[in-house]
Amino acid sequence: MTGAAFSYNKSMKMRYKKKLAAILVAFFLFIGMTAGLVLFVAIGGEGYARVSFQRNYYFLVKDCEETTVTVVSGDIYSAGGAGYFLEGDNAVAIACYFKESSAESVRKSLEEKGTETRLVVRSPEDLVLRGSKSAYKAQIEGNLETVDGFAHILYDTANGLERSELSQKEAKAALSGVVSSLRGLIAGNEGEVFALWNAGLKEAERKGSELVGGLLFAKDLRYLQTMLCDKAINLTNYFA
């Protein structure tokens, strides 16, 4: 390895660590800040709040019927894709991107190879909270920001692992950090209002824990990343 390559890889790995550290710091800060706010609004009684999480997620998908989900998911996973079923779209995600240009580039590349896919753009709908639920606006927004941050870490780690820029040990360290932080996020979400959301996060935490225990592939990280993005865009199903 040349000196320039070593310097590049070392710099990239430091960015992974700094990104994860920044997300964890932000997470614990918002937990501390929202605790007092929740108590204040709850005592105050009725309220109204709107949660608006303006993010676009670009899912590269292959359409399928309900009867062929298992087969299509298996084929995509075997080919190196996420293989995550998007229930609302009757499609299986190959990957999820944060930039349209990245998704389009891969779509065109697959098209040239004879694989037809389509791009599904999704963003979370605004969530209206009324009554005592309005007290949780800041905490819910903090949860979404944190989960989005975890998804970015998994996306970067998948790319780093696929390009041999990260070792198994380094990729697992990043994944372990996300899994551990998911546990912390769940533990900090107290109250019935978070019951469904916590169940969704627990599903992701269990999947991540399974992945840490075996040989890690980029497609596994993409699956978990896509799962987290899917949960974020369906926040109204968890909190409405």
Number of C-alpha atoms within 10 A of each C-alpha: 6 7 7 9 11 12 12 13 15 13 11 16 19 12 12 20 15 12 15 20 13 12 20 19 10 14 21 14 12 17 17 12 12 18 15 12 16 19 12 12 17 17 11 12 12 13 14 13 16 14 20 13 19 10 16 16 21 24 25 24 27 22 18 17 11 11 8 11 20 14 12 21 22 17 13 20 20 12 12 17 24 28 29 26 25 17 11 8 13 15 25 28 31 25 23 28 22 17 11 16 11 12 21 16 11 14 20 15 12 13 13 10 9 9 11 13 19 17 16 17 14 16 16 21 16 14 20 16 18 14 14 17 21 21 27 24 21 20 21 23 16 21 22 21 18 20 24 19 19 27 24 20 23 26 23 20 26 25 17 20 20 15 11 11 19 19 15 14 11 17 25 22 15 21 24 18 17 25 23 13 20 23 16 14 22 19 10 18 18 11 8 11 16 17 14 14 23 21 13 17 20 17 15 22 21 13 17 23 16 10 19 18 10 9 9 18 15 21 24 21 28 29 26 24 28 28 23 23 27 22 20 26 20 17 20 16 12 17 17 11
